[in-house]
Amino acid sequence: MALAILRGILGPGVYDRVLAMNMFGTKTVLLISIVALLYGRPDFLDLALAYALINFIGVLAVLQFVQNRDARRANKERRQRKGVSS
């Protein structure tokens, strides 16, 4: 988990950081599941499942945001080039 955090901090790109945080979330779900097994608390598995869903939706939201941001930048650059060449 420490290596995933390190990769998330260092990058080098946005997608590397998102993948690292997704890996950290997956390992957290596994850790919660192991704790549930060791302590005989099956209700912790519900928490692990909820955390996994939040992690998945969060990753999709961040990737959608990055994709839209990149599309807006490309569109803005295209309009600037078109305005300069006119």
MODELLER restraints for C-alpha pairs under 7 A, 6 or more apart:
rsr = mdl.restraints
at = mdl.atoms
rsr.add(forms.Gaussian(group=physical.xy_distance, feature=features.Distance(at['CA:1:A'], at['CA:24:A']), mean=5.70, stdev=0.5))
rsr.add(forms.Gaussian(group=physical.xy_distance, feature=features.Distance(at['CA:1:A'], at['CA:27:A']), mean=6.74, stdev=0.5))
rsr.add(forms.Gaussian(group=physical.xy_distance, feature=features.Distance(at['CA:4:A'], at['CA:20:A']), mean=5.04, stdev=0.5))
rsr.add(forms.Gaussian(group=physical.xy_distance, feature=features.Distance(at['CA:4:A'], at['CA:21:A']), mean=6.73, stdev=0.5))
rsr.add(forms.Gaussian(group=physical.xy_distance, feature=features.Distance(at['CA:4:A'], at['CA:23:A']), mean=6.54, stdev=0.5))
rsr.add(forms.Gaussian(group=physical.xy_distance, feature=features.Distance(at['CA:4:A'], at['CA:24:A']), mean=5.71, stdev=0.5))
rsr.add(forms.Gaussian(group=physical.xy_distance, feature=features.Distance(at['CA:5:A'], at['CA:20:A']), mean=6.72, stdev=0.5))
rsr.add(forms.Gaussian(group=physical.xy_distance, feature=features.Distance(at['CA:5:A'], at['CA:21:A']), mean=6.93, stdev=0.5))
rsr.add(forms.Gaussian(group=physical.xy_distance, feature=features.Distance(at['CA:5:A'], at['CA:24:A']), mean=6.95, stdev=0.5))
rsr.add(forms.Gaussian(group=physical.xy_distance, feature=features.Distance(at['CA:7:A'], at['CA:17:A']), mean=6.50, stdev=0.5))
rsr.add(forms.Gaussian(group=physical.xy_distance, feature=features.Distance(at['CA:7:A'], at['CA:20:A']), mean=5.94, stdev=0.5))
rsr.add(forms.Gaussian(group=physical.xy_distance, feature=features.Distance(at['CA:8:A'], at['CA:16:A']), mean=6.89, stdev=0.5))
rsr.add(forms.Gaussian(group=physical.xy_distance, feature=features.Distance(at['CA:8:A'], at['CA:17:A']), mean=4.18, stdev=0.5))
rsr.add(forms.Gaussian(group=physical.xy_distance, feature=features.Distance(at['CA:8:A'], at['CA:20:A']), mean=5.08, stdev=0.5))
rsr.add(forms.Gaussian(group=physical.xy_distance, feature=features.Distance(at['CA:8:A'], at['CA:21:A']), mean=6.08, stdev=0.5))
rsr.add(forms.Gaussian(group=physical.xy_distance, feature=features.Distance(at['CA:9:A'], at['CA:17:A']), mean=6.92, stdev=0.5))
rsr.add(forms.Gaussian(group=physical.xy_distance, feature=features.Distance(at['CA:11:A'], at['CA:17:A']), mean=5.26, stdev=0.5))
rsr.add(forms.Gaussian(group=physical.xy_distance, feature=features.Distance(at['CA:18:A'], at['CA:59:A']), mean=6.76, stdev=0.5))
rsr.add(forms.Gaussian(group=physical.xy_distance, feature=features.Distance(at['CA:22:A'], at['CA:55:A']), mean=6.76, stdev=0.5))
rsr.add(forms.Gaussian(group=physical.xy_distance, feature=features.Distance(at['CA:22:A'], at['CA:59:A']), mean=6.73, stdev=0.5))
rsr.add(forms.Gaussian(group=physical.xy_distance, feature=features.Distance(at['CA:25:A'], at['CA:55:A']), mean=6.15, stdev=0.5))
rsr.add(forms.Gaussian(group=physical.xy_distance, feature=features.Distance(at['CA:26:A'], at['CA:52:A']), mean=6.86, stdev=0.5))
rsr.add(forms.Gaussian(group=physical.xy_distance, feature=features.Distance(at['CA:29:A'], at['CA:48:A']), mean=5.04, stdev=0.5))
rsr.add(forms.Gaussian(group=physical.xy_distance, feature=features.Distance(at['CA:29:A'], at['CA:51:A']), mean=6.77, stdev=0.5))
rsr.add(forms.Gaussian(group=physical.xy_distance, feature=features.Distance(at['CA:29:A'], at['CA:52:A']), mean=6.30, stdev=0.5))
rsr.add(forms.Gaussian(group=physical.xy_distance, feature=features.Distance(at['CA:32:A'], at['CA:44:A']), mean=6.77, stdev=0.5))
rsr.add(forms.Gaussian(group=physical.xy_distance, feature=features.Distance(at['CA:32:A'], at['CA:48:A']), mean=5.89, stdev=0.5))
rsr.add(forms.Gaussian(group=physical.xy_distance, feature=features.Distance(at['CA:33:A'], at['CA:44:A']), mean=6.89, stdev=0.5))
rsr.add(forms.Gaussian(group=physical.xy_distance, feature=features.Distance(at['CA:33:A'], at['CA:45:A']), mean=5.79, stdev=0.5))
rsr.add(forms.Gaussian(group=physical.xy_distance, feature=features.Distance(at['CA:33:A'], at['CA:48:A']), mean=6.40, stdev=0.5))
rsr.add(forms.Gaussian(group=physical.xy_distance, feature=features.Distance(at['CA:36:A'], at['CA:42:A']), mean=5.80, stdev=0.5))
rsr.add(forms.Gaussian(group=physical.xy_distance, feature=features.Distance(at['CA:36:A'], at['CA:44:A']), mean=5.32, stdev=0.5))
rsr.add(forms.Gaussian(group=physical.xy_distance, feature=features.Distance(at['CA:36:A'], at['CA:45:A']), mean=6.45, stdev=0.5))
